[in-house]
Structure formats: structure tokens, C-alpha cells
Amino acid sequence: MPTDLDDLAGIVATAKRATEELSDADLRRVAFERVLDHLLKNGESSPAGESAKTVAVQAATPVNAATPSADGVFAKEQQRVDAIARYFKIEPEEVRHIFETSGEEPVLQVHSGGLADSRAEAAREIALLVGGARTALGQETSTSDIRSAADGYGKLDTGNFMKTLGAMSEISVLGRHGSPNRVVRMKVHGAEKARTLAQRLIGG
């Protein structure tokens, strides 16, 4: 790890350059921290092999996102089922117990009795499931996607919905505070918790 002040200044400058093209302030901060950590561990201000900009792109990419087909979508339903099954580590035939996959976007269809009674806790569970499925298909998740699903289950607490999501350690809610629709990104331990939840719901 570098100790010279000039080296440290160079590393910080490199991290800033690598992330300056990211327009979202929250996402830029996360990417900057990831790049800075990478540079400090490698002790380089201009790393060879894996560039700082590559690290920034990886930091801005949803966790465990699948690779869609050439046209950008999973054209066949079985492709979508397989991708979701891999993400949640369940069997393909078990996916239908949680999601409807006939359309390009996954629709939550788990039995309402499987969700928590508390609206806040149910909203958190729905966020993990919806966010996980969309991440599995390489789709961006928005707070409106989660809001719509929670409303469909009668679990939407309008006054506290954004506060509930913002307090979740398993996800990052990006974008301007107060905005009615913001981007949601799954964190690593969020993906792990989503898998545990899905496996519980199908009795695994």
C-alpha cells in the first residue's frame, strides 16, 4: 500500500477520472470507493491489466446480472426461467411457484401467505424478490417496480414505502432523494438474502 503523499494524490486523481462519466451521484460515489480500494490494494496510480475504468464499470453493474441474448433480452421463456433459477439457486421447475415468466419482465406470483404479515417487512421481501429476478434477467429495477408489486399484494404503505426501502442494507436506492421513481441495485448480501427467501418460499 502506498504511503507517499504524492502517490496517494495520484491514486485519488485516477479514481476520480475513472468515475467522472457516471452521471448519478450515488452510483459515482460507490464506483469511486470501489476504484480507490482497488488502486490502494494494488499500490498503483495507473494499474496494469485491470484498468481503473473497468473497475468503475463493474461497480456500476448490477450484482450477479445474467448475460442476455444478442438482442438484449431473454427471448424464450425457458431462458428466463433458467436465468432466474440460477440466480436464486433453485430448480427451474420451482421458479413458477414465485414468478410468472411468460412475459419479458418477471411478475411476482408467490402465494400471499408466504409473505410477512407486516407491510414493512413484506415490502422488504418483495424488494428482494423483484430486484433479484430483474437482476437475473439483466433488467434495471426501479422503486416503481417494487411499489407496483407491493400494491398488488396489499402490502403498500404509501407514506413509509421509500423510507422502508432506504433503510434496507441489502439494496442501494440511487437517484435524487424525494424522486418518486429511483433506481434500485442489489448488493451482494442482498442477493444472498433473496436466495434464502426464495428457497424458503419453495420449501427448500
C-alpha positions in Angstrom: 0.0 0.0 0.0 1.4 3.4 -1.0 2.5 5.8 1.8 3.9 8.7 -0.2 1.5 11.7 -0.3 2.2 12.2 -4.0 1.4 8.6 -4.7 -1.8 8.9 -2.7 -2.8 12.1 -4.5 -2.2 10.4 -7.8 -4.4 7.4 -6.9 -7.3 9.7 -5.8 -7.0 11.6 -9.1 -7.0 8.4 -11.1 -10.1 7.2 -9.2 -11.9 10.5 -9.9 -11.1 10.3 -13.6 -12.3 6.7 -13.9 -15.7 7.6 -12.4 -16.3 11.1 -13.7 -18.5 10.0 -16.6 -21.1 8.4 -14.2 -24.0 10.9 -14.0 -25.7 9.5 -11.0 -24.0 11.0 -7.9 -24.8 7.9 -5.6 -23.5 5.5 -8.2 -20.4 7.6 -8.9 -19.6 7.6 -5.1 -20.0 3.8 -4.9 -17.8 3.3 -8.0 -15.2 5.8 -6.7 -14.9 3.9 -3.5 -14.5 0.6 -5.4 -11.9 2.0 -7.7 -10.0 3.7 -4.9 -9.9 0.4 -2.9 -8.7 -1.4 -6.0 -5.9 1.1 -6.6 -4.8 1.2 -2.9 -4.6 -2.6 -2.7 -2.5 -2.7 -5.9 -0.4 0.3 -4.9 -0.6 1.8 -8.4 -1.9 5.1 -9.7 -2.3 3.7 -13.2 -2.9 -0.1 -12.8 -1.9 -2.5 -15.4 -4.1 -5.4 -16.6 -7.4 -4.4 -15.0 -7.9 -0.7 -15.6 -9.5 1.7 -13.1 -12.2 2.4 -15.6 -13.0 -1.3 -15.8 -13.4 -1.5 -12.1 -15.7 1.5 -12.3 -17.9 -0.2 -14.9 -18.1 -3.3 -12.7 -19.1 -1.3 -9.7 -21.9 0.3 -11.7 -23.2 -3.1 -12.9 -25.9 -5.0 -11.0 -24.7 -7.8 -8.8 -25.0 -11.3 -10.4 -26.6 -9.9 -13.6 -27.1 -12.6 -16.2 -25.9 -12.2 -19.8 -28.9 -11.6 -22.1 -29.1 -12.8 -25.7 -27.7 -10.9 -28.6 -30.8 -8.7 -28.9 -30.6 -7.7 -25.3 -33.4 -9.8 -23.9 -34.1 -13.4 -23.0 -36.3 -14.2 -25.9 -37.6 -17.6 -24.8 -39.4 -18.2 -21.6 -37.2 -21.1 -20.7 -34.2 -18.9 -20.9 -35.8 -16.5 -18.4 -36.7 -19.4 -16.1 -33.2 -20.8 -16.2 -31.6 -17.4 -15.5 -33.9 -16.8 -12.5 -33.3 -20.3 -11.2 -29.5 -19.8 -11.4 -29.7 -16.5 -9.5 -31.9 -17.8 -6.7 -30.2 -21.3 -6.7 -33.5 -23.1 -7.1 -34.6 -25.7 -9.7 -36.1 -24.3 -12.9 -39.4 -26.0 -12.2 -39.6 -24.2 -8.9 -39.4 -20.7 -10.4 -43.2 -20.8 -11.3 -44.0 -21.0 -7.6 -42.6 -17.5 -7.2 -42.6 -15.8 -10.6 -44.7 -15.6 -13.7 -42.2 -15.6 -16.6 -44.4 -15.7 -19.8 -43.6 -12.0 -20.5 -40.2 -10.4 -20.8 -40.5 -8.9 -17.3 -40.9 -11.2 -14.4 -44.1 -10.9 -12.3 -44.2 -11.9 -8.7 -46.8 -14.5 -8.1 -45.8 -16.1 -4.8 -48.8 -17.0 -2.6 -49.6 -14.0 -0.3 -49.4 -16.3 2.7 -45.7 -16.7 2.2 -45.0 -13.1 2.7 -44.7 -11.4 6.1 -47.8 -10.0 7.8 -46.2 -6.7 8.4 -46.5 -4.3 5.4 -42.9 -3.0 6.0 -41.4 -6.5 6.2 -43.4 -7.7 3.3 -42.3 -4.7 1.2 -38.7 -5.6 2.1 -39.3 -9.2 1.0 -40.9 -8.1 -2.2 -38.0 -5.7 -2.9 -35.5 -8.6 -2.6 -37.6 -10.9 -4.9 -38.4 -8.4 -7.6 -34.9 -6.9 -7.5 -33.4 -10.4 -7.7 -35.5 -11.6 -10.6 -34.9 -8.4 -12.6 -31.2 -8.5 -11.9 -31.1 -12.2 -13.0 -32.5 -11.1 -16.4 -30.2 -8.1 -16.7 -33.0 -5.6 -16.2 -32.9 -2.4 -14.2 -35.1 -2.3 -11.1 -36.9 0.8 -10.1 -38.8 1.7 -7.0 -41.9 1.8 -9.1 -41.4 -1.9 -9.9 -41.3 -2.8 -6.2 -44.2 -0.3 -5.4 -46.4 -1.9 -8.0 -45.8 -5.4 -6.7 -46.3 -4.4 -3.1 -49.6 -2.7 -4.0 -50.7 -5.8 -5.8 -50.3 -7.8 -2.6 -52.0 -5.1 -0.5 -48.7 -4.5 1.3 -48.0 -0.9 0.2 -47.6 1.6 3.0 -47.5 4.7 0.8 -46.4 7.1 3.5 -43.4 4.9 4.5 -42.6 3.0 1.4 -39.5 4.9 0.3 -38.3 5.1 3.9 -38.6 1.4 4.2 -36.5 0.8 1.1 -34.0 3.4 2.0 -33.3 1.7 5.3 -32.6 -1.7 3.7 -28.9 -2.7 3.9 -29.4 -5.3 1.2 -30.0 -2.8 -1.6 -28.8 0.6 -2.8 -31.5 3.1 -3.7 -29.9 5.5 -6.2 -31.0 8.8 -7.5 -32.3 12.1 -6.1 -33.9 12.0 -2.7 -37.6 12.8 -3.0 -37.9 11.5 -6.5 -41.0 9.2 -6.9 -39.0 6.7 -9.0 -35.4 5.8 -8.3 -33.1 3.0 -9.4 -32.6 0.0 -7.0 -29.4 -2.1 -7.1 -28.9 -5.4 -5.3 -25.9 -5.7 -3.0 -24.0 -8.9 -2.6 -25.6 -9.8 0.8 -28.9 -8.7 -0.6 -28.6 -11.3 -3.4 -27.7 -13.9 -0.7 -30.8 -12.9 1.4 -33.0 -13.0 -1.7 -31.9 -16.6 -2.4 -32.6 -17.6 1.2 -36.0 -16.1 1.0 -36.8 -17.8 -2.4 -35.6 -21.2 -1.1 -37.8 -20.8 2.0 -40.8 -19.9 -0.2 -40.5 -23.1 -2.2 -39.7 -25.2 0.8 -36.0 -25.7 0.0 
